[in-house]
Amino acid sequence: MCPKNCFEYHAETRQIYIPRIDDCVQCGACIVQCPFDALYFENQDTGERILPDIIRTYKLNLMGTRSIKTK
């Protein structure tokens, strides 16, 4: 779901990594799609966090419905 392919999945550890963080365009697609609400935006100047439910509220109209891959 990342348009810039910033994430990698490592099967051995069963974890997601972000090795290309500098390529992130902060579109919020990963936050909308994450089934665990593990991601959020954070303002680097103030430290204020924008939580997934807020991002999802405003992004769903632009990016489609939230889905979870079951396989």
PQR file with spaces between the fields and no chain letter, atoms N, CA, C, O and H, PARSE charges and radii, in Angstrom:
ATOM       1  N    MET     1       0.797   -1.193    0.000 -0.4000 1.5000
ATOM       2  CA   MET     1       0.000    0.000    0.000 -0.0000 2.0000
ATOM       3  C    MET     1       0.843    1.261    0.000  0.5500 1.7000
ATOM       4  O    MET     1       0.311    2.347   -0.230 -0.5500 1.4000
ATOM       5  N    CYS     2       2.123    1.155    0.247 -0.4000 1.5000
ATOM       6  CA   CYS     2       2.999    2.334    0.247 -0.0000 2.0000
ATOM       7  C    CYS     2       3.354    2.710   -1.202  0.5500 1.7000
ATOM       8  O    CYS     2       3.952    1.904   -1.917 -0.5500 1.4000
ATOM       9  H    CYS     2       2.555    0.272    0.434  0.4000 1.0000
ATOM      10  N    PRO     3       2.995    3.914   -1.636 -0.5600 1.5000
ATOM      11  CA   PRO     3       3.290    4.290   -3.023  0.2800 2.0000
ATOM      12  C    PRO     3       4.778    4.454   -3.305  0.5500 1.7000
ATOM      13  O    PRO     3       5.186    4.431   -4.466 -0.5500 1.4000
ATOM      14  N    LYS     4       5.589    4.616   -2.281 -0.4000 1.5000
ATOM      15  CA   LYS     4       7.036    4.781   -2.447 -0.0000 2.0000
ATOM      16  C    LYS     4       7.815    3.543   -2.025  0.5500 1.7000
ATOM      17  O    LYS     4       9.046    3.545   -2.058 -0.5500 1.4000
ATOM      18  H    LYS     4       5.258    4.635   -1.337  0.4000 1.0000
ATOM      19  N    ASN     5       7.108    2.479   -1.625 -0.4000 1.5000
ATOM      20  CA   ASN     5       7.738    1.212   -1.234 -0.0000 2.0000
ATOM      21  C    ASN     5       8.806    1.408   -0.149  0.5500 1.7000
ATOM      22  O    ASN     5       9.930    0.924   -0.281 -0.5500 1.4000
ATOM      23  H    ASN     5       6.108    2.477   -1.598  0.4000 1.0000
ATOM      24  N    CYS     6       8.447    2.113    0.911 -0.4000 1.5000
ATOM      25  CA   CYS     6       9.381    2.423    1.994 -0.0000 2.0000
ATOM      26  C    CYS     6       9.600    1.263    2.963  0.5500 1.7000
ATOM      27  O    CYS     6      10.584    1.252    3.704 -0.5500 1.4000
ATOM      28  H    CYS     6       7.534    2.506    1.018  0.4000 1.0000
ATOM      29  N    PHE     7       8.690    0.286    2.962 -0.4000 1.5000
ATOM      30  CA   PHE     7       8.706   -0.775    3.966 -0.0000 2.0000
ATOM      31  C    PHE     7       9.276   -2.080    3.413  0.5500 1.7000
ATOM      32  O    PHE     7       9.210   -2.354    2.215 -0.5500 1.4000
ATOM      33  H    PHE     7       7.891    0.295    2.361  0.4000 1.0000
ATOM      34  N    GLU     8       9.837   -2.878    4.327 -0.4000 1.5000
ATOM      35  CA   GLU     8      10.273   -4.240    4.002 -0.0000 2.0000
ATOM      36  C    GLU     8       9.811   -5.169    5.110  0.5500 1.7000
ATOM      37  O    GLU     8       9.851   -4.828    6.292 -0.5500 1.4000
ATOM      38  H    GLU     8       9.890   -2.656    5.301  0.4000 1.0000
ATOM      39  N    TYR     9       9.369   -6.355    4.698 -0.4000 1.5000
ATOM      40  CA   TYR     9       8.968   -7.384    5.664 -0.0000 2.0000
ATOM      41  C    TYR     9      10.076   -8.414    5.760  0.5500 1.7000
ATOM      42  O    TYR     9      10.547   -8.919    4.741 -0.5500 1.4000
ATOM      43  H    TYR     9       9.336   -6.632    3.738  0.4000 1.0000
ATOM      44  N    HIS    10      10.496   -8.729    6.977 -0.4000 1.5000
ATOM      45  CA   HIS    10      11.512   -9.735    7.207 -0.0000 2.0000
ATOM      46  C    HIS    10      10.836  -10.968    7.805  0.5500 1.7000
ATOM      47  O    HIS    10      10.393  -10.957    8.953 -0.5500 1.4000
ATOM      48  H    HIS    10      10.114   -8.318    7.805  0.4000 1.0000
ATOM      49  N    ALA    11      10.768  -12.028    7.003 -0.4000 1.5000
ATOM      50  CA   ALA    11      10.049  -13.246    7.399 -0.0000 2.0000
ATOM      51  C    ALA    11      10.665  -13.897    8.637  0.5500 1.7000
ATOM      52  O    ALA    11       9.942  -14.452    9.464 -0.5500 1.4000
ATOM      53  H    ALA    11      11.128  -12.037    6.070  0.4000 1.0000
ATOM      54  N    GLU    12      11.979  -13.836    8.773 -0.4000 1.5000
ATOM      55  CA   GLU    12      12.642  -14.479    9.909 -0.0000 2.0000
ATOM      56  C    GLU    12      12.182  -13.890   11.250  0.5500 1.7000
ATOM      57  O    GLU    12      11.931  -14.625   12.205 -0.5500 1.4000
ATOM      58  H    GLU    12      12.567  -13.385    8.101  0.4000 1.0000
ATOM      59  N    THR    13      12.078  -12.580   11.306 -0.4000 1.5000
ATOM      60  CA   THR    13      11.691  -11.906   12.545 -0.0000 2.0000
ATOM      61  C    THR    13      10.200  -11.575   12.588  0.5500 1.7000
ATOM      62  O    THR    13       9.664  -11.192   13.628 -0.5500 1.4000
ATOM      63  H    THR    13      12.283  -11.983   10.529  0.4000 1.0000
ATOM      64  N    ARG    14       9.531  -11.731   11.421 -0.4000 1.5000
ATOM      65  CA   ARG    14       8.112  -11.395   11.282 -0.0000 2.0000
ATOM      66  C    ARG    14       7.850   -9.939   11.666  0.5500 1.7000
ATOM      67  O    ARG    14       6.867   -9.625   12.337 -0.5500 1.4000
ATOM      68  H    ARG    14       9.966  -12.042   10.576  0.4000 1.0000
ATOM      69  N    GLN    15       8.752   -9.058   11.224 -0.4000 1.5000
ATOM      70  CA   GLN    15       8.631   -7.633   11.515 -0.0000 2.0000
ATOM      71  C    GLN    15       8.756   -6.813   10.239  0.5500 1.7000
ATOM      72  O    GLN    15       9.341   -7.240    9.243 -0.5500 1.4000
ATOM      73  H    GLN    15       9.550   -9.313   10.678  0.4000 1.0000
ATOM      74  N    ILE    16       8.182   -5.620   10.311 -0.4000 1.5000
ATOM      75  CA   ILE    16       8.266   -4.668    9.210 -0.0000 2.0000
ATOM      76  C    ILE    16       9.328   -3.629    9.558  0.5500 1.7000
ATOM      77  O    ILE    16       9.391   -3.148   10.690 -0.5500 1.4000
ATOM      78  H    ILE    16       7.707   -5.273   11.120  0.4000 1.0000
ATOM      79  N    TYR    17      10.160   -3.287    8.579 -0.4000 1.5000
ATOM      80  CA   TYR    17      11.183   -2.263    8.758 -0.0000 2.0000
ATOM      81  C    TYR    17      10.955   -1.152    7.736  0.5500 1.7000
ATOM      82  O    TYR    17      10.304   -1.361    6.713 -0.5500 1.4000
ATOM      83  H    TYR    17      10.109   -3.677    7.660  0.4000 1.0000
ATOM      84  N    ILE    18      11.497    0.023    8.024 -0.4000 1.5000
ATOM      85  CA   ILE    18      11.364    1.160    7.117 -0.0000 2.0000
ATOM      86  C    ILE    18      12.769    1.615    6.704  0.5500 1.7000
ATOM      87  O    ILE    18      13.252    2.641    7.182 -0.5500 1.4000
ATOM      88  H    ILE    18      12.026    0.192    8.856  0.4000 1.0000
ATOM      89  N    PRO    19      13.420    0.861    5.825 -0.5600 1.5000
ATOM      90  CA   PRO    19      14.788    1.218    5.442  0.2800 2.0000
ATOM      91  C    PRO    19      14.873    2.441    4.527  0.5500 1.7000
ATOM      92  O    PRO    19      15.938    3.042    4.394 -0.5500 1.4000
ATOM      93  N    ARG    20      13.767    2.807    3.904 -0.4000 1.5000
ATOM      94  CA   ARG    20      13.774    3.957    2.984 -0.0000 2.0000
ATOM      95  C    ARG    20      12.903    5.085    3.533  0.5500 1.7000
ATOM      96  O    ARG    20      12.063    5.628    2.815 -0.5500 1.4000
ATOM      97  H    ARG    20      12.901    2.318    4.013  0.4000 1.0000
ATOM      98  N    ILE    21      13.099    5.434    4.792 -0.4000 1.5000
ATOM      99  CA   ILE    21      12.285    6.461    5.454 -0.0000 2.0000
ATOM     100  C    ILE    21      12.391    7.808    4.743  0.5500 1.7000
ATOM     101  O    ILE    21      11.437    8.586    4.752 -0.5500 1.4000
ATOM     102  H    ILE    21      13.781    4.993    5.376  0.4000 1.0000
ATOM     103  N    ASP    22      13.533    8.089    4.132 -0.4000 1.5000
ATOM     104  CA   ASP    22      13.713    9.365    3.433 -0.0000 2.0000
ATOM     105  C    ASP    22      12.846    9.471    2.176  0.5500 1.7000
ATOM     106  O    ASP    22      12.627   10.570    1.669 -0.5500 1.4000
ATOM     107  H    ASP    22      14.308    7.457    4.124  0.4000 1.0000
ATOM     108  N    ASP    23      12.355    8.340    1.674 -0.4000 1.5000
ATOM     109  CA   ASP    23      11.477    8.347    0.495 -0.0000 2.0000
ATOM     110  C    ASP    23      10.015    8.579    0.865  0.5500 1.7000
ATOM     111  O    ASP    23       9.187    8.788   -0.020 -0.5500 1.4000
ATOM     112  H    ASP    23      12.533    7.447    2.086  0.4000 1.0000
ATOM     113  N    CYS    24       9.684    8.546    2.150 -0.4000 1.5000
ATOM     114  CA   CYS    24       8.296    8.682    2.610 -0.0000 2.0000
ATOM     115  C    CYS    24       7.738   10.054    2.228  0.5500 1.7000
ATOM     116  O    CYS    24       8.376   11.083    2.449 -0.5500 1.4000
ATOM     117  H    CYS    24      10.357    8.375    2.870  0.4000 1.0000
ATOM     118  N    VAL    25       6.530   10.047    1.649 -0.4000 1.5000
ATOM     119  CA   VAL    25       5.862   11.286    1.260 -0.0000 2.0000
ATOM     120  C    VAL    25       4.743   11.653    2.235  0.5500 1.7000
ATOM     121  O    VAL    25       3.976   12.585    1.991 -0.5500 1.4000
ATOM     122  H    VAL    25       6.011    9.211    1.470  0.4000 1.0000
ATOM     123  N    GLN    26       4.658   10.920    3.331 -0.4000 1.5000
ATOM     124  CA   GLN    26       3.682   11.163    4.395 -0.0000 2.0000
ATOM     125  C    GLN    26       2.252   11.218    3.872  0.5500 1.7000
ATOM     126  O    GLN    26       1.480   12.112    4.219 -0.5500 1.4000
ATOM     127  H    GLN    26       5.281   10.163    3.530  0.4000 1.0000
ATOM     128  N    CYS    27       1.916   10.247    3.033 -0.4000 1.5000
ATOM     129  CA   CYS    27       0.556   10.197    2.482 -0.0000 2.0000
ATOM     130  C    CYS    27      -0.432    9.585    3.473  0.5500 1.7000
ATOM     131  O    CYS    27      -1.635    9.823    3.372 -0.5500 1.4000
ATOM     132  H    CYS    27       2.542    9.521    2.750  0.4000 1.0000
ATOM     133  N    GLY    28       0.065    8.798    4.429 -0.4000 1.5000
ATOM     134  CA   GLY    28      -0.804    8.191    5.438 -0.0000 2.0000
ATOM     135  C    GLY    28      -1.377    6.846    5.047  0.5500 1.7000
ATOM     136  O    GLY    28      -2.136    6.265    5.823 -0.5500 1.4000
ATOM     137  H    GLY    28       1.043    8.605    4.512  0.4000 1.0000
ATOM     138  N    ALA    29      -1.045    6.324    3.869 -0.4000 1.5000
ATOM     139  CA   ALA    29      -1.598    5.040    3.434 -0.0000 2.0000
ATOM     140  C    ALA    29      -1.240    3.923    4.407  0.5500 1.7000
ATOM     141  O    ALA    29      -2.084    3.078    4.704 -0.5500 1.4000
ATOM     142  H    ALA    29      -0.428    6.796    3.239  0.4000 1.0000
ATOM     143  N    CYS    30      -0.032    3.901    4.899 -0.4000 1.5000
ATOM     144  CA   CYS    30       0.389    2.851    5.835 -0.0000 2.0000
ATOM     145  C    CYS    30      -0.379    2.947    7.147  0.5500 1.7000
ATOM     146  O    CYS    30      -0.731    1.927    7.739 -0.5500 1.4000
ATOM     147  H    CYS    30       0.654    4.587    4.658  0.4000 1.0000
ATOM     148  N    ILE    31      -0.635    4.152    7.594 -0.4000 1.5000
ATOM     149  CA   ILE    31      -1.357    4.358    8.853 -0.0000 2.0000
ATOM     150  C    ILE    31      -2.800    3.914    8.714  0.5500 1.7000
ATOM     151  O    ILE    31      -3.350    3.282    9.615 -0.5500 1.4000
ATOM     152  H    ILE    31      -0.349    4.980    7.112  0.4000 1.0000
ATOM     153  N    VAL    32      -3.412    4.242    7.590 -0.4000 1.5000
ATOM     154  CA   VAL    32      -4.805    3.851    7.348 -0.0000 2.0000
ATOM     155  C    VAL    32      -4.929    2.333    7.285  0.5500 1.7000
ATOM     156  O    VAL    32      -5.902    1.776    7.793 -0.5500 1.4000
ATOM     157  H    VAL    32      -2.965    4.755    6.857  0.4000 1.0000
ATOM     158  N    GLN    33      -3.970    1.662    6.677 -0.4000 1.5000
ATOM     159  CA   GLN    33      -4.060    0.219    6.453 -0.0000 2.0000
ATOM     160  C    GLN    33      -3.554   -0.633    7.617  0.5500 1.7000
ATOM     161  O    GLN    33      -3.895   -1.814    7.678 -0.5500 1.4000
ATOM     162  H    GLN    33      -3.180    2.115    6.264  0.4000 1.0000
ATOM     163  N    CYS    34      -2.771   -0.102    8.526 -0.4000 1.5000
ATOM     164  CA   CYS    34      -2.193   -0.898    9.609 -0.0000 2.0000
ATOM     165  C    CYS    34      -3.285   -1.435   10.537  0.5500 1.7000
ATOM     166  O    CYS    34      -4.000   -0.645   11.154 -0.5500 1.4000
ATOM     167  H    CYS    34      -2.494    0.857    8.476  0.4000 1.0000
ATOM     168  N    PRO    35      -3.431   -2.752   10.649 -0.5600 1.5000
ATOM     169  CA   PRO    35      -4.488   -3.328   11.482  0.2800 2.0000
ATOM     170  C    PRO    35      -4.217   -3.205   12.981  0.5500 1.7000
ATOM     171  O    PRO    35      -5.111   -3.454   13.790 -0.5500 1.4000
ATOM     172  N    PHE    36      -3.002   -2.825   13.357 -0.4000 1.5000
ATOM     173  CA   PHE    36      -2.633   -2.736   14.770 -0.0000 2.0000
ATOM     174  C    PHE    36      -2.495   -1.313   15.288  0.5500 1.7000
ATOM     175  O    PHE    36      -2.137   -1.110   16.448 -0.5500 1.4000
ATOM     176  H    PHE    36      -2.277   -2.622   12.700  0.4000 1.0000
ATOM     177  N    ASP    37      -2.775   -0.324   14.443 -0.4000 1.5000
ATOM     178  CA   ASP    37      -2.613    1.087   14.808 -0.0000 2.0000
ATOM     179  C    ASP    37      -1.232    1.369   15.397  0.5500 1.7000
ATOM     180  O    ASP    37      -1.099    2.103   16.376 -0.5500 1.4000
ATOM     181  H    ASP    37      -3.066   -0.488   13.500  0.4000 1.0000
ATOM     182  N    ALA    38      -0.216    0.780   14.791 -0.4000 1.5000
ATOM     183  CA   ALA    38       1.150    0.906   15.288 -0.0000 2.0000
ATOM     184  C    ALA    38       1.880    2.126   14.739  0.5500 1.7000
ATOM     185  O    ALA    38       2.977    2.446   15.197 -0.5500 1.4000
ATOM     186  H    ALA    38      -0.324    0.184   13.995  0.4000 1.0000
ATOM     187  N    LEU    39       1.289    2.808   13.767 -0.4000 1.5000
ATOM     188  CA   LEU    39       1.948    3.944   13.131 -0.0000 2.0000
ATOM     189  C    LEU    39       1.178    5.227   13.385  0.5500 1.7000
ATOM     190  O    LEU    39      -0.031    5.197   13.616 -0.5500 1.4000
ATOM     191  H    LEU    39       0.398    2.547   13.395  0.4000 1.0000
ATOM     192  N    TYR    40       1.868    6.342   13.343 -0.4000 1.5000
ATOM     193  CA   TYR    40       1.243    7.656   13.502 -0.0000 2.0000
ATOM     194  C    TYR    40       2.189    8.695   12.938  0.5500 1.7000
ATOM     195  O    TYR    40       3.369    8.420   12.721 -0.5500 1.4000
ATOM     196  H    TYR    40       2.850    6.367   13.155  0.4000 1.0000
ATOM     197  N    PHE    41       1.676    9.880   12.704 -0.4000 1.5000
ATOM     198  CA   PHE    41       2.515   11.015   12.323 -0.0000 2.0000
ATOM     199  C    PHE    41       2.892   11.777   13.584  0.5500 1.7000
ATOM     200  O    PHE    41       2.108   11.863   14.529 -0.5500 1.4000
ATOM     201  H    PHE    41       0.717   10.103   12.880  0.4000 1.0000
ATOM     202  N    GLU    42       4.105   12.329   13.588 -0.4000 1.5000
ATOM     203  CA   GLU    42       4.549   13.136   14.715 -0.0000 2.0000
ATOM     204  C    GLU    42       5.209   14.402   14.187  0.5500 1.7000
ATOM     205  O    GLU    42       6.065   14.348   13.303 -0.5500 1.4000
ATOM     206  H    GLU    42       4.742   12.258   12.820  0.4000 1.0000
ATOM     207  N    ASN    43       4.800   15.544   14.740 -0.4000 1.5000
ATOM     208  CA   ASN    43       5.392   16.820   14.375 -0.0000 2.0000
ATOM     209  C    ASN    43       6.790   16.879   14.984  0.5500 1.7000
ATOM     210  O    ASN    43       6.945   16.781   16.201 -0.5500 1.4000
ATOM     211  H    ASN    43       4.105   15.588   15.457  0.4000 1.0000
ATOM     212  N    GLN    44       7.799   17.040   14.144 -0.4000 1.5000
ATOM     213  CA   GLN    44       9.181   17.036   14.628 -0.0000 2.0000
ATOM     214  C    GLN    44       9.503   18.246   15.489  0.5500 1.7000
ATOM     215  O    GLN    44      10.403   18.181   16.327 -0.5500 1.4000
ATOM     216  H    GLN    44       7.673   17.119   13.155  0.4000 1.0000
ATOM     217  N    ASP    45       8.790   19.343   15.304 -0.4000 1.5000
ATOM     218  CA   ASP    45       9.065   20.551   16.083 -0.0000 2.0000
ATOM     219  C    ASP    45       8.407   20.513   17.465  0.5500 1.7000
ATOM     220  O    ASP    45       9.025   20.869   18.467 -0.5500 1.4000
ATOM     221  H    ASP    45       8.059   19.396   14.623  0.4000 1.0000
ATOM     222  N    THR    46       7.146   20.077   17.503 -0.4000 1.5000
ATOM     223  CA   THR    46       6.392   20.132   18.756 -0.0000 2.0000
ATOM     224  C    THR    46       6.265   18.788   19.456  0.5500 1.7000
ATOM     225  O    THR    46       5.954   18.738   20.646 -0.5500 1.4000
ATOM     226  H    THR    46       6.643   19.788   16.688  0.4000 1.0000
ATOM     227  N    GLY    47       6.504   17.682   18.723 -0.4000 1.5000
ATOM     228  CA   GLY    47       6.329   16.350   19.305 -0.0000 2.0000
ATOM     229  C    GLY    47       4.874   15.905   19.337  0.5500 1.7000
ATOM     230  O    GLY    47       4.567   14.807   19.802 -0.5500 1.4000
ATOM     231  H    GLY    47       6.756   17.723   17.756  0.4000 1.0000
ATOM     232  N    GLU    48       3.976   16.755   18.844 -0.4000 1.5000
ATOM     233  CA   GLU    48       2.551   16.412   18.822 -0.0000 2.0000
ATOM     234  C    GLU    48       2.320   15.240   17.874  0.5500 1.7000
ATOM     235  O    GLU    48       2.846   15.217   16.761 -0.5500 1.4000
ATOM     236  H    GLU    48       4.224   17.647   18.466  0.4000 1.0000
ATOM     237  N    ARG    49       1.522   14.259   18.330 -0.4000 1.5000
ATOM     238  CA   ARG    49       1.210   13.090   17.512 -0.0000 2.0000
ATOM     239  C    ARG    49      -0.188   13.201   16.925  0.5500 1.7000
ATOM     240  O    ARG    49      -1.128   13.649   17.581 -0.5500 1.4000
ATOM     241  H    ARG    49       1.096   14.278   19.234  0.4000 1.0000
ATOM     242  N    ILE    50      -0.298   12.783   15.672 -0.4000 1.5000
ATOM     243  CA   ILE    50      -1.601   12.653   15.037 -0.0000 2.0000
ATOM     244  C    ILE    50      -1.864   11.156   14.969  0.5500 1.7000
ATOM     245  O    ILE    50      -1.211   10.429   14.221 -0.5500 1.4000
ATOM     246  H    ILE    50       0.465   12.420   15.139  0.4000 1.0000
ATOM     247  N    LEU    51      -2.825   10.711   15.758 -0.4000 1.5000
ATOM     248  CA   LEU    51      -3.079    9.286   15.931 -0.0000 2.0000
ATOM     249  C    LEU    51      -3.835    8.680   14.747  0.5500 1.7000
ATOM     250  O    LEU    51      -4.474    9.400   13.981 -0.5500 1.4000
ATOM     251  H    LEU    51      -3.355   11.302   16.366  0.4000 1.0000
ATOM     252  N    PRO    52      -3.758    7.350   14.602 -0.5600 1.5000
ATOM     253  CA   PRO    52      -4.359    6.670   13.452  0.2800 2.0000
ATOM     254  C    PRO    52      -5.849    6.939   13.243  0.5500 1.7000
ATOM     255  O    PRO    52      -6.289    7.067   12.101 -0.5500 1.4000
ATOM     256  N    ASP    53      -6.626    7.027   14.305 -0.4000 1.5000
ATOM     257  CA   ASP    53      -8.068    7.234   14.113 -0.0000 2.0000
ATOM     258  C    ASP    53      -8.361    8.586   13.466  0.5500 1.7000
ATOM     259  O    ASP    53      -9.305    8.703   12.684 -0.5500 1.4000
ATOM     260  H    ASP    53      -6.269    6.923   15.234  0.4000 1.0000
ATOM     261  N    ILE    54      -7.575    9.592   13.778 -0.4000 1.5000
ATOM     262  CA   ILE    54      -7.749   10.911   13.154 -0.0000 2.0000
ATOM     263  C    ILE    54      -7.352   10.845   11.680  0.5500 1.7000
ATOM     264  O    ILE    54      -8.076   11.339   10.816 -0.5500 1.4000
ATOM     265  H    ILE    54      -6.808    9.497   14.413  0.4000 1.0000
ATOM     266  N    ILE    55      -6.212   10.240   11.399 -0.4000 1.5000
ATOM     267  CA   ILE    55      -5.745   10.122   10.018 -0.0000 2.0000
ATOM     268  C    ILE    55      -6.732    9.298    9.201  0.5500 1.7000
ATOM     269  O    ILE    55      -7.053    9.648    8.065 -0.5500 1.4000
ATOM     270  H    ILE    55      -5.624    9.838   12.101  0.4000 1.0000
ATOM     271  N    ARG    56      -7.207    8.214    9.777 -0.4000 1.5000
ATOM     272  CA   ARG    56      -8.155    7.349    9.078 -0.0000 2.0000
ATOM     273  C    ARG    56      -9.452    8.098    8.750  0.5500 1.7000
ATOM     274  O    ARG    56     -10.023    7.914    7.675 -0.5500 1.4000
ATOM     275  H    ARG    56      -6.947    7.930   10.700  0.4000 1.0000
ATOM     276  N    THR    57      -9.901    8.918    9.652 -0.4000 1.5000
ATOM     277  CA   THR    57     -11.132    9.676    9.437 -0.0000 2.0000
ATOM     278  C    THR    57     -11.030   10.547    8.198  0.5500 1.7000
ATOM     279  O    THR    57     -11.985   10.643    7.426 -0.5500 1.4000
ATOM     280  H    THR    57      -9.437    9.068   10.525  0.4000 1.0000
ATOM     281  N    TYR    58      -9.897   11.174    8.003 -0.4000 1.5000
ATOM     282  CA   TYR    58      -9.736   12.096    6.881 -0.0000 2.0000
ATOM     283  C    TYR    58      -9.184   11.447    5.619  0.5500 1.7000
ATOM     284  O    TYR    58      -9.374   11.984    4.528 -0.5500 1.4000
ATOM     285  H    TYR    58      -9.122   11.095    8.630  0.4000 1.0000
ATOM     286  N    LYS    59      -8.505   10.308    5.736 -0.4000 1.5000
ATOM     287  CA   LYS    59      -7.909    9.654    4.577 -0.0000 2.0000
ATOM     288  C    LYS    59      -8.831    8.644    3.914  0.5500 1.7000
ATOM     289  O    LYS    59      -8.661    8.365    2.728 -0.5500 1.4000
ATOM     290  H    LYS    59      -8.351    9.872    6.623  0.4000 1.0000
ATOM     291  N    LEU    60      -9.787    8.091    4.620 -0.4000 1.5000
ATOM     292  CA   LEU    60     -10.631    7.048    4.040 -0.0000 2.0000
ATOM     293  C    LEU    60     -11.349    7.517    2.782  0.5500 1.7000
ATOM     294  O    LEU    60     -11.515    6.740    1.842 -0.5500 1.4000
ATOM     295  H    LEU    60      -9.925    8.318    5.584  0.4000 1.0000
ATOM     296  N    ASN    61     -11.770    8.755    2.752 -0.4000 1.5000
ATOM     297  CA   ASN    61     -12.447    9.262    1.562 -0.0000 2.0000
ATOM     298  C    ASN    61     -11.502    9.337    0.364  0.5500 1.7000
ATOM     299  O    ASN    61     -11.951    9.255   -0.779 -0.5500 1.4000
ATOM     300  H    ASN    61     -11.635    9.386    3.516  0.4000 1.0000
ATOM     301  N    LEU    62     -10.216    9.490    0.607 -0.4000 1.5000
ATOM     302  CA   LEU    62      -9.252    9.617   -0.477 -0.0000 2.0000
ATOM     303  C    LEU    62      -8.625    8.293   -0.879  0.5500 1.7000
ATOM     304  O    LEU    62      -8.262    8.108   -2.041 -0.5500 1.4000
ATOM     305  H    LEU    62      -9.852    9.557    1.536  0.4000 1.0000
ATOM     306  N    MET    63      -8.493    7.370    0.069 -0.4000 1.5000
ATOM     307  CA   MET    63      -7.690    6.180   -0.174 -0.0000 2.0000
ATOM     308  C    MET    63      -8.478    4.878   -0.171  0.5500 1.7000
ATOM     309  O    MET    63      -7.877    3.818   -0.348 -0.5500 1.4000
ATOM     310  H    MET    63      -8.788    7.521    1.013  0.4000 1.0000
ATOM     311  N    GLY    64      -9.769    4.905    0.016 -0.4000 1.5000
ATOM     312  CA   GLY    64     -10.548    3.671    0.016 -0.0000 2.0000
ATOM     313  C    GLY    64     -10.769    3.141    1.421  0.5500 1.7000
ATOM     314  O    GLY    64     -10.488    3.831    2.401 -0.5500 1.4000
ATOM     315  H    GLY    64     -10.257    5.766    0.160  0.4000 1.0000
ATOM     316  N    THR    65     -11.267    1.932    1.519 -0.4000 1.5000
ATOM     317  CA   THR    65     -11.582    1.364    2.815 -0.0000 2.0000
ATOM     318  C    THR    65     -10.373    0.665    3.423  0.5500 1.7000
ATOM     319  O    THR    65      -9.467    0.235    2.708 -0.5500 1.4000
ATOM     320  H    THR    65     -11.496    1.372    0.723  0.4000 1.0000
ATOM     321  N    ARG    66     -10.366    0.559    4.706 -0.4000 1.5000
ATOM     322  CA   ARG    66      -9.306   -0.137    5.432 -0.0000 2.0000
ATOM     323  C    ARG    66      -9.508   -1.631    5.232  0.5500 1.7000
ATOM     324  O    ARG    66     -10.626   -2.130    5.366 -0.5500 1.4000
ATOM     325  H    ARG    66     -11.101    0.908    5.287  0.4000 1.0000
ATOM     326  N    SER    67      -8.450   -2.339    4.915 -0.4000 1.5000
ATOM     327  CA   SER    67      -8.566   -3.768    4.716 -0.0000 2.0000
ATOM     328  C    SER    67      -7.401   -4.489    5.375  0.5500 1.7000
ATOM     329  O    SER    67      -6.330   -3.915    5.573 -0.5500 1.4000
ATOM     330  H    SER    67      -7.542   -1.934    4.807  0.4000 1.0000
ATOM     331  N    ILE    68      -7.623   -5.748    5.708 -0.4000 1.5000
ATOM     332  CA   ILE    68      -6.593   -6.562    6.340 -0.0000 2.0000
ATOM     333  C    ILE    68      -6.399   -7.805    5.475  0.5500 1.7000
ATOM     334  O    ILE    68      -7.357   -8.521    5.181 -0.5500 1.4000
ATOM     335  H    ILE    68      -8.493   -6.214    5.546  0.4000 1.0000
ATOM     336  N    LYS    69      -5.188   -8.050    5.080 -0.4000 1.5000
ATOM     337  CA   LYS    69      -4.900   -9.238    4.284 -0.0000 2.0000
ATOM     338  C    LYS    69      -4.918  -10.454    5.216  0.5500 1.7000
ATOM     339  O    LYS    69      -4.237  -10.454    6.242 -0.5500 1.4000
ATOM     340  H    LYS    69      -4.410   -7.469    5.319  0.4000 1.0000
ATOM     341  N    THR    70      -5.682  -11.475    4.872 -0.4000 1.5000
ATOM     342  CA   THR    70      -5.866  -12.608    5.774 -0.0000 2.0000
ATOM     343  C    THR    70      -5.047  -13.828    5.413  0.5500 1.7000
ATOM     344  O    THR    70      -5.184  -14.863    6.065 -0.5500 1.4000
ATOM     345  H    THR    70      -6.235  -11.474    4.038  0.4000 1.0000
ATOM     346  N    LYS    71      -4.220  -13.751    4.423 -0.4000 1.5000
ATOM     347  CA   LYS    71      -3.445  -14.926    4.037 -0.0000 2.0000
ATOM     348  C    LYS    71      -1.981  -14.770    4.237  0.5500 1.7000
ATOM     349  O    LYS    71      -1.217  -15.691    3.948 -0.5500 1.4000
ATOM     350  H    LYS    71      -4.109  -12.910    3.894  0.4000 1.0000
